[in-house]
Amino acid sequence: MVHKGRVLIVDDEANARTALAELLREEGYQVETAADGYKALPKLAEFAPDALVTDLAMPGIDGLDLLRRALAEDPDRAVIVTTGFGAIDTAVEAMRAGAADYLTKPIHIEGLVQQLDRALERRRLRAEVGHLKKRIADQHRLESIVGSSPPMQAVYETVLQVAPSRASVLITGESGTGKELAAAAIHEHSPRARKPFIKLHCAALAETLLESELFGHERGAFTGAVARRDGRFSQADGGTLFLDEIGDISPSIQVKLLRFLQEHEFERVGGNQTLHVDVRVVAATNRDLPARVKEGAFREDLYYRLNVVAIEMPPLRVRSSDIPLLAMHFLQRYAAQNGKTVTGFSDAALEALCAYAWPGNVRELENAVERAVVITRNEVVRPEDFGPTIAGSKAGGAAGAPQIPGSTLADLERYAILKTLEHAGGSTSRAAELLGISTRKIQYVLSELRGERTPSE
């Protein structure tokens, strides 16, 4: 049975609350009860009800006080108060304090169910509006992926092709290339766009915490688990779950994730109830997953389940024609945020940007432009506003055309490789074929640009 929602019934009359609880369970609600306001307080935290049905006249903490505490904890919680026929004034006071509605005793179950259904629908709609506002604020749109180079055009095409499907997507690429933006764009252009887009950075959590974050946990499942908690899969029901740095998850989490991808079911940590949700998984990594599969560090069957559709985000050094466009995009954003009148870049500043290798990719470029906007005292950003590392970049160092004479053979070779990579959409094998060299030679040059140790011969 699909539960309509969680309801806590509070009434000091044992027969009344027991009968009401049984009737609401038959109507499809998960129900807990409490004999008074004091006993209800811990259940508000542990059971986390969507709705509270409380009598007003109770000893100790009365219904009005309980109402205020329940709404202080969760302002969107639906509260319905019950009262005797002669206490309508108190019910009106409860409505002013935030109650969704009131009923006079004896309670007619049909009327209560109708009120609960309406109140929980309003709660659901408010939650949905909140998700929509957050997505708008985050600007998760395809337009937020800036670039017109051939490699980025290929990314746009794949995003738009895969978005309407239910297929899992694996987004690969170096850190800072915009993998999360691509995942969000897939969600925004899918039929799930009105449902949640939930994110989780897998590498940031220890194994036990990651399992709880993904699947949720029951009260008492581990030290500190004082209440049941829904995980990211439950939160993303109907929408998309973005799992960043998927290559870092442990073997035990890999098994549980594989089961979900195959069966669309899971259990909370410490629980035995099997839960079913409708969630599309989009994963991302900057690791070489095929290599990790060969090493035995990543399950081959999970890799293929995740990699139904693959999108590779190109590094900035192979889409150098996008640098001026990206830089201007960030300049406009941070000039507005900082209330500064900065209108563009000097020719020398653009040359410095295009000459730099950008090992941190688009994220590093964004940080550099933000710094320049904050530092500059001019309306136009100059090279010195970027700091010495970028300001001292020489033409031919990454993307700028080398000067002849004046450039070394290594500069010319590097420029030819980067331009061919850009033409080949970032494919090292295609670029190697066009240049008539080995892919190893291309990887050698790229590792030098990233500042890594070059591969041993």
N, C-alpha and C positions, 0 to 999 in steps of 0.2 A: 504493500500500500504506500502511496506517496503521501507523506505527511503535509498537512496544510500549514503547520507552524507549531511553535512551542507556546503553551499557555500555562501560566501559574495561577492557581485558584487559592485565594486566601479567605477563610471564613471560620469563625470560632464555633459554628454549629457543625458538628462532625457529620451528621446525616446529610445535611445540605451540600457540603463540599464533596463528600464521597459520591453522592448521586450525580452531581453536576460533572464531576470528573469522568465517570463512566459514560455519561451521555456524550461528552465532548470527544472522548476516545473513539466512540462509535462513529462520530462524524469525521474522523480522520486527523485529529489533533494529537500531538504529544503533550501529555498533561502531567504536571506535578502539583502537589497541594501543600498547604501550610495552615496550621491552626490559628496563627495570629501573626501580627506584624513582625515581632522579634524573630520568629522561626522563618519568616519569609525572606528576611534580609540576606542570609547566606545563600538562599536558593536563587535570588536575583543574580548573584555573581556566578554560582556554579552551573545552574540550569540555563542561564541567559535567555529568559523567555522573550518571544516576540510580542506577547500580549500578557497583561496582568488583569485578572478579574478579581476584585477585592470588595469585601463588605466594608461599609464605612464605619459602623458602630462595633468596635472591638476594644477590649481592654488593653492598656499599655500603649503601644504604637497603633493608633487608629488608622483607618483606611486613607484619610486625607494626608496624614504624615507619610504613610507608605507610598502614596501616589507621588508626592513631591520627591522622595528619595529615589524612587524608580525612574522618574523622568530626569533627575539630575545625573543619574548613571547612564541613561540612554534616552536622549530627547525624542527619538523617533519611535520609542516603544508605545504600543497601543495600550491604553488603560481604560477599562470599563468598570464603573463602580456600581455596587448594588446596595439598595437601602430599603427600609420599610416605607410604607405608604405615607406615614406622617412626617418623614424627614426629607422632604423635597428640597428645603432650603439648603441643607448640607450638600445634597447632590449638585445643586446649582453652583455652590462654592467650589465643588470638585471640578466641575466643567471649566470654571474660570481658572483653576489651577493647572489645567491641561488635560483633563480626562477626555477621551474620545466620545464617550456617551455614558448614560446611566440607565439602570433598570430597577424597577420596583419589585419587591418580593410579593408573592412567589414568582420565581423566574420561569418564563416560557422558553424552552430550549430553542425553538425555531427563531425567536427574536434575537436571542443571544448569538446564535450561529450567524445570522445575517449581519449583526453588528461586528462580530469578529472578522467575518470575511471582508467586509468593507474596510475595516480598520487595517487589516493586514495587507490589503491591496494598496491602500494609501501608503503604507510603510514600504512596500515593494517599489512603488512608483517613485517615492522620494529617494530610495537607494539608487534606482536607475538614473534619475536626474543627476544625482551626485556623481555617478560614474561618467555620465555624458559631460558634465562640467569639467571633470578632471581631465578627460581626454582632450577637450577643447583647450584647456589651459596648457596641457603638455604639447599641443600642436603636433599630435601624431598624425601627420598627413603625408602623402607621397610627396607633396610640394616641399616638405621640410628636408627632403634628401636633395641637396643642391648639386647640380653638375650637368653638363651637356656633352661630356666626352663620350666616345664610343663605348668604353667599359661601363660607364654609368647608364647609357641608353640600354645596354644589354640587361643591367639590373632592373631598370624600370619595366622592361618588357616581361621579364620573368615574374616580377612581383604581381603585375596585373593579370598574368596568365594563371598563376597559382592561387591568387586570393579567393576566387569564388569556390574553390574545391574544399574538401575536408582533409586533404593530404597533409601529413607531417612535413615540415620544412627544416632543413639544416642549413644554417647560415655560417659560412666560414670566412676567415680573414684576420688580419693582424689587429692588435688592439688599436682602438681609436678610429676604425674605418667606417663606423656607423651601422653596426650589426643590429643594435636595438631599434634604430630608426626604420630599418628595413622590416623588422618583425612587426613594428607598430603599423607600418604602411600596409602590410599584408592583412592585418586585422581590420584596419579602417576601410579597406576596399572589399571586405568579405561580407557575407550575409550575417555574420556575428557582430557587426560593428556596433549594434545597440547594446551588446552584452559586455561584460567586463574584459579588460585587457590587463592581466595580472603578470607581474614580473618577479623573478627570483634569481639572484646571483648565487649560483651553486658553490662557487669556490670560496665564498665569504663565510661559510658555516661549517662547523664540525659535523661529522656524520650523524650523530644522534639528533642534533638540532635541525639538520637538513631534512631528515625523515619526518620530524614533527611538522616542519614548515610545509612540506609537500602534502602530507596525508592527514595532518591534524593529530590530536591525541585525546585520550579519555582522562578523566580526573584520576589522579593517582598513578598514572602510567610511569612517571619518573619523579624524582625529587623536584619540587617546585610546580608540578602540574596540579594546581589547586582547583582547576575547573576544566570541563571539556572545551576543546578549541578546534574550530574548523581549520583545515589546511588550505594551501593555495589551490589544490584541485577543486575543492568544494567552492571556494570563492570565485573560481573561474567558470563555474557551471554555465553552459550555454555560450561561453566566449572562448578566449585564447589564453593559454599559459605560455609565457616566454621564459625559457630556462637558459640563462646565460652561463657561459663557461661549463658546458655540459661534460666536457672532457675530463673534468676533475672529480666527478662523483665516484664513490666507492663501489666495489663489486656488489655489496648487499643492496645498495640503493639502485644499482643498475638492474638487478633482478626484479625489484618491485616496480620500477618504471617500465620495464619490458612487459610485465604482466598487465599494467594499465593500458599500454598501447595495444596489446593483443585483445584484452577482454573488456576494457573500459570500466574496471572495477578495482576497489582497494578497500583496506580496513584502516581505521585510525590506529595510531600507536597505542598499544594496551587494550585494544577493543577486538571484538569478534564479529561485529555487524558488518556485512559486506555492503559497501556503498557504490552506487552507480551514478556517474555524471557524464555530461556531454561536453568534452573539452578538446579543443584542437591544440596540439603541442607544436610550438616553434622553438627550436633549440639553436644555440650559437656556441662557437668555440674558436679560439685562436690556436688550438693545438692541431697536430697532424693526426687525426683519428685513425686513418688506415694504418699508420705506423704503430699507434697504440694498440690496435687490434692485433697486429703481428707480434707485438711484445707480450700479448696476453693481459694488458692492463685495461682493455675495453672490450666488452662483449661484441662479437661480430653480428649476432642476431639483433641486438639493440641498435647497432650502427645502421643496419639496413632498414630497421623500422623508423629510425629518425630521419634517414637520408632518402626518403621517398622523392623529394624534390630538393636539389642543392642550389644554393645561391652563394657565389663567392664575391665578397666585397673587395674591390680592388684597392691596393694601397695608393696613397696620394702621389707617390713618385711615378706611377704609371698612368696617372690622369692629370698631368701637370697643367693641361689647358684649363682645368677647373679651378686652379688656385686663385686667379683674380676674381672669379665669380664668387667663390666661397669667402674670400677675404672681404669683399664688399658686403656680402650677406651678414657676416659677423660684425663688421664695422657699424652697419646701420642698427643692428640689434643693441650693441653695447653703448653706442652713442646715445640712443634713446633711453636706455636703462640708467645711464649716468648723467643724463641731462647736459650733454656736451655737444657743441656744434662742431662736429668733425665730419667733413664731407667726402673725403677720399684719401688716396695715397699718392705720394710723389712718384715719378717714374723710377727714381732710384730705389724707393721702398718696394715697389712691385718687382723690380729686378732682383732685389735681395730675397723676397719671398719665393720667386720662381727658381732661384739658384740653390736654395736650401734643400737638404735631403728629406726632411720631415720624417724621422724615424717614428715619431708618435702619431703620424697621420693627421686626419682632420681634427682630432681632439687637440693635438699640439698646435695646429694652426689657429684654432679657435682661441686657445689660451694666449697665444702670441698677439693676436689682434686685440683681445680684451685688454691685455697689458698696455699695448700701444695707445689705445683709446684713453685709458686712465692716465697714462704718463704724459702724453703729448700736450704741449701748450699752443699748438697751432691748429688751424682748421684742416690741414692736410698732414697725414702721418708721414714721418720721415724714417729712414733706415735706423737711426740711433734710438728711436722709440721702441724698437723690438728688443734691444739689448745686444751685447757684443757677438753672441753666437750666430744669430741670424743676420745681423747687420754686416758681419764680416764674411758672409757667404760669397763665393766667387762664381761667376758665370761658368757654366759647364759642370758645377759641383753636383747638380741633381737634374734640373730640367732645362736650364737656360742654354741657348745655343752657344757652343764654344766658338771662340774667336780664332780665326786662321789668318796669319800666324799668331801665335800666342798661347796655343793649347797643346798639351802633351798628347801623345798617342793614346794614353789611358783615358784622357778626357774625351777624345773623339769616340773611342770604343764604348765608353759608358753612355754617352749621349745616343749613339746608334742603338744600343740595347734598350734604353728606356723609351725612346720614340717607337721602336718596333713593338715593344711590349704594349704600349698604349694602343697602337694600331691593332694588335692581336687581342684586345680586350683583357689583357692581363695574363693570357695563357703563355706560360714559359715554353711549353712544347711547340706551340705554333710559332712563337717568336724565334726559337732556335732553328726551326725548319726554314723560315724566311731568311735568316742571317747565315745559314749554313754552318752553325756552330752547335756545340752540345748544350743541353739544358743545364749541365753541371757548371758550365762557364757562366751562364746567366745567373744561376743561384749564387755563384761566387761573388759576382758584382753586386747583387742585391744585398747579400750579407754584409759586404763592405759598407754599403750605404746606410744600413741599419746600425752600423757600429759594432757588429758582432764579430767574433773570431771566425776567420774564413775556414771553410772545410779543409781538412787535411788531405793531402794527395796520397 
